Amino acid sequence: MSSLLIRNIACLVQAETSARPFVRGAEMAQLPQINNAFLLMDQGRIVSYGPMSDCPERAISTMDATGRFVLPSWCDSHTHIVFAAAREQEFTDRIKGLSYEDIARRGGGILNSARRLRETPEDVLFDSAWQRLEEIIGYGTGAVEIKSGYGLSLESELKMLRVVRRLKEKSPIPIKSTFLGAHAIPAEYKENRHLYIEIIIKEMLPRVVEEGLADYCDVFCDDGFFTVAETDRILKAAAQYGLKAKIHANELACSGGVQVGIANRAISVDHLERIGTAEIMALQASDTFPTLLPSCAFFLGIPYAPARQMIDAGLPVVLATDYNPGSSPSGRMSFVVSLACIKMNMLPEEAIQAATLNGARAMELENELGSFWPGKRANLFITKPMPSLAYIPYAFGSDLIESIILNGVIYPKQ
């Protein structure tokens, strides 16, 4: 691994003057930038950066970035990219008038994905997930969290998480793995949900931990899925095994998911399309990060999370794709940034902070990724020539990435 110097950068974005673990509230609009800059990498790490007047004379490899912006890779902290098949029929059903909840009650949605996943061999799941991973890397993503939750049985959940482990072993970018056995109640336990929760706690969790398959435990705490009491019980059991909490909360209703997540010291509570003053006040008094998934709201036609209200309340907002076959079949983080600006009234600077540094923090990777700082991993992308930073969310349909660098090495775009 050799040194790489990028010269004549029109704007180096997220160039820290002091290391920040995350940003909150008004700080989110203060995005550190250096115009006419250089960036030096060596052995896969950031070495130095600054104005061109301080640029080193040479490096083993050199790139010219005249007219181009350089950003740290996107950090996507909420995806479900291990799945067996797309669900475009449900997309058509929604056009015909069925709601997401209607489809779920008919055995569609998550249960549809679970049925297909159980029938799909592990190698096939791995191959398709690897293609999606390469896809999102090509969109500029340099770290990702992948959740299970389409297994909904001991063997199928383990199969999913083993696929994630294989992805980790092969991937050029960091991957965090999340056990989401509590994604839905399987059809066979519809009349005995207590028994399925017992299986999660007494059979799934021990095996997941024994095989070292997960970094976190997540629960879908929402209307029609898991109750606050059930969520609390599962997360407390996970904590006894050393798994930190994540939460799917308040996508469909003000479910109490935010509060139970905070009570269990969740790293993040994700979705939050339905959220009020009580939830925002609870988050203000916590260390839990609100993660917003605007492409899910876009695809399902549901309300967007009140990002402006959250930022004005001083919260450290995170953005992620929720890439999955049912409610957000896209892993393009730049589109998420655009939606955050267009539909949630976030400034471009705020949206980029939420998709980089705060996204890294939501995966506990803030010391490795999310901004430029000496010693951090050299995961970044170089844009095509463009007039300003706001052009990224403005040109929502364009592929603005010219080059991708992972671990200090140019990575071929797929």
C-alpha positions, -999 to +999 in steps of 0.1 A: +000+000+000+017+032-011+012+070-006-013+089-026-015+126-029-045+145-043-037+180-055-056+211-065-088+200-048-115+227-054-130+220-020-120+194+006-151+187+026-152+176+063-115+187+068-114+188+106-095+214+125-101+193+157-115+158+159-152+158+165-170+125+173-203+139+159-222+171+155-256+182+168-281+210+164-267+243+150-232+227+147-246+206+118-246+236+095-209+243+102-193+220+077-155+224+077-140+229+042-107+239+027-106+255-008-078+248-032-065+220-010-044+189-010-049+155+008-021+131+015-027+094+023-003+066+032-007+030+043-045+034+039-047+063+063-051+100+062-017+116+068-022+154+062-043+179+043-044+217+040-042+245+014-021+240-017+004+265-004+014+238+021+013+208-003+041+183-001+062+182-032+058+145-040+042+112-032+044+077-048+011+084-067-005+117-075-040+127-086-052+161-098-086+172-086-089+206-103-126+217-102-135+187-081-148+183-046-134+156-022-156+141+005-153+114+030-173+083+021-209+081+030-216+061+062-249+042+058-259+030+092-292+012+083-296-013+055-311-048+049-291-057+018-292-095+024-325-106+009-337-132-015-358-113-040-373-079-049-410-071-040-421-052-071-456-068-070-462-051-036-451-018-053-479-023-078-504-033-050-497+000-033-504+019-065-537+001-066-545+014-031-532-011-005-512+003+024-480-011+037-499-024+067-526-040+044-499-058+025-483-070+058-516-083+071-520-104+039-487-121+044-467-097+023-440-073+034-414-087+058-432-121+059-429-124+021-392-117+023-388-142+051-406-169+031-384-164+001-352-162+022-358-195+039-360-212+005-328-196-008-293-212-003-267-193+016-244-190-014-271-175-036-279-149-008-242-141-006-238-135-043-267-112-046-258-093-014-222-089-027-236-073-059-256-048-038-225-041-016-205-033-048-234-012-060-235+010-028-197+013-028-200+027-063-225+053-049-198+065-025-206+045+006-175+036+027-191+019+057-224+001+062-246-016+088-265-047+076-294-061+095-309-095+095-347-099+101-358-117+069-351-151+085-376-151+114-364-186+124-333-198+141-317-214+111-327-186+087-316-158+109-282-175+114-280-180+076-285-143+071-259-133+097-234-158+083-238-142+049-231-108+066-200-123+082-188-135+048-194-100+034-173-086+062-144-109+054-144-100+017-155-063+019-131-034+013-153-013+036-162-018+073-195-036+079-215-037+112-239-066+117-272-063+135-294-092+147-331-083+139-349-115+147-377-093+161-385-078+127-420-093+126-440-121+141-439-152+117-472-164+104-469-197+123-467-178+156-495-153+149-516-168+177-487-174+200-464-144+197-451-151+233-435-184+221-417-166+192-403-141+216-391-169+238-374-184+208-356-151+201-344-148+237-336-184+245-326-199+212-316-172+187-296-148+209-274-175+225-265-189+190-259-155+175-235-145+203-219-179+204-210-176+167-200-140+171-224-130+143-237-096+155-226-062+168-261-050+177-296-062+184-325-044+169-363-047+174-391-033+152-412-015+179-442-002+161-479-006+155-486-041+144-452-054+152-435-056+186-449-038+217-429-016+241-429-044+267-418-070+242-391-047+229-378-040+264-376-077+272-357-085+240-332-057+244-326-064+280-319-101+271-295-089+243-277-066+267-270-096+290-252-112+260-232-080+254-252-068+224-259-030+223-294-019+212-307-004+180-344+003+174-368+005+144-393+030+159-422+053+151-424+045+114-461+038+115-472+053+148-460+071+179-453+037+193-432+044+224-402+029+205-381+060+210-386+060+247-379+023+252-349+026+230-335+054+251-343+034+283-321+006+269-293+030+259-298+023+222-271+036+200-298+049+176-335+049+171-343+047+134-372+058+111-391+084+133-415+094+106-441+097+134-426+117+162-438+144+185-425+168+212-423+141+239-400+119+217-378+149+208-375+159+245-366+124+254-339+124+228-326+157+240-319+141+274-302+110+260-271+099+241-292+081+215-290+092+179-321+098+157-316+081+124-339+093+095-346+073+064-363+096+039-361+073+009-385+050+029-409+079+033-405+087-003-412+052-015-441+044+008-457+079+005-457+084+043-448+116+062-412+125+064-395+128+098-394+164+111-357+168+107-358+206+109-375+204+143-350+179+155-320+199+145-335+231+159-339+212+192-302+205+192-303+168+182-275+150+162-295+138+132-282+108+111-293+099+076-293+064+061-308+046+032-328+017+047-319-002+015-344-032+015-367-049-010-400-036+004-399+000+015-366+015+002-352-005-027-322+019-032-288+023-016-279+057-031-269+079-003-267+110-024-304+107-031-311+104+006-291+137+010-312+152-017-345+141-001-333+155+033-328+189+017-359+189-006-384+172+017-371+177+052-357+212+049-321+203+058-293+225+046-268+207+023-242+211+050-265+195+076-274+166+053-237+159+045-228+159+082-257+135+089-246+112+061-209+112+070-197+120+105-230+113+123-235+082+102-201+069+113-210+076+150-243+056+146-220+026+138-194+036+165-169+042+137-164+079+143-127+074+151-122+057+118-145+074+093-169+102+086-144+131+083-108+139+074-084+137+103-049+123+105-050+086+112-085+080+100-091+054+073-087+069+038-122+061+025-134+090+002-147+100-031-138+126-057-167+143-076-169+152-112-163+190-118-191+209-102-198+245-092-206+241-054-213+217-026-251+224-029-249+209-064-248+174-048-284+175-034-295+198-062-286+174-090-305+145-074-306+124-105-270+127-115-240+104-107-215+130-096-188+106-084-157+104-106-133+084-084-136+062-053-107+057-029-109+030-003-081+024+022-060+048+003-063+029-030-083+038-061-113+014-062-128+007-096-163+019-101-187-008-111 
